[in-house]
Amino acid sequence: MPWWSIAGSGRATVDVTTSLPNANLVLDVYDLDASGTGPLITRQGHLVRSSGPVELDLWSADWIVKAGHRIAVDEAHGRAAGP
């Protein structure tokens, strides 16, 4: 098949361990070409209050993934601003 498509919204479950409350969690999904670069397809963020599983409902997308491309999931985290 020369391509395949992603349509609708997805869901990801991330098992989070945190030592501080109010940490930011962001999950990004990319369409990567052979050189390893490509656009963001969907994402979602969450304020993590404590350790445990976090359900993320990703933004809806309608995307065609070309042959030879791959999907990458990138997770970012950090301490929320404030006290």
WOSUL-V49492 format. One record per residue. N is the residue number from 1. RES is the residue in one letter. PSI is psi in whole degrees, 0 to 359 (* if undefined). Layout:
N|RES|PSI / N|RES|PSI
This chain:
1|M|131 / 2|P|346 / 3|W|167 / 4|W|166 / 5|S|155 / 6|I|125 / 7|A|135 / 8|G|199 / 9|S|150 / 10|G|174 / 11|R|140 / 12|A|142 / 13|T|125 / 14|V|127 / 15|D|110 / 16|V|136 / 17|T|123 / 18|T|145 / 19|S|349 / 20|L|141 / 21|P|162 / 22|N|47 / 23|A|147 / 24|N|136 / 25|L|129 / 26|V|133 / 27|L|122 / 28|D|141 / 29|V|126 / 30|Y|155 / 31|D|107 / 32|L|136 / 33|D|187 / 34|A|334 / 35|S|356 / 36|G|14 / 37|T|156 / 38|G|174 / 39|P|158 / 40|L|132 / 41|I|313 / 42|T|166 / 43|R|171 / 44|Q|151 / 45|G|164 / 46|H|141 / 47|L|113 / 48|V|117 / 49|R|331 / 50|S|169 / 51|S|153 / 52|G|180 / 53|P|140 / 54|V|126 / 55|E|126 / 56|L|120 / 57|D|108 / 58|L|154 / 59|W|147 / 60|S|146 / 61|A|154 / 62|D|101 / 63|W|139 / 64|I|125 / 65|V|119 / 66|K|157 / 67|A|138 / 68|G|349 / 69|H|163 / 70|R|161 / 71|I|134 / 72|A|140 / 73|V|125 / 74|D|129 / 75|E|133 / 76|A|150 / 77|H|164 / 78|G|170 / 79|R|134 / 80|A|149 / 81|A|152 / 82|G|184 / 83|P|*
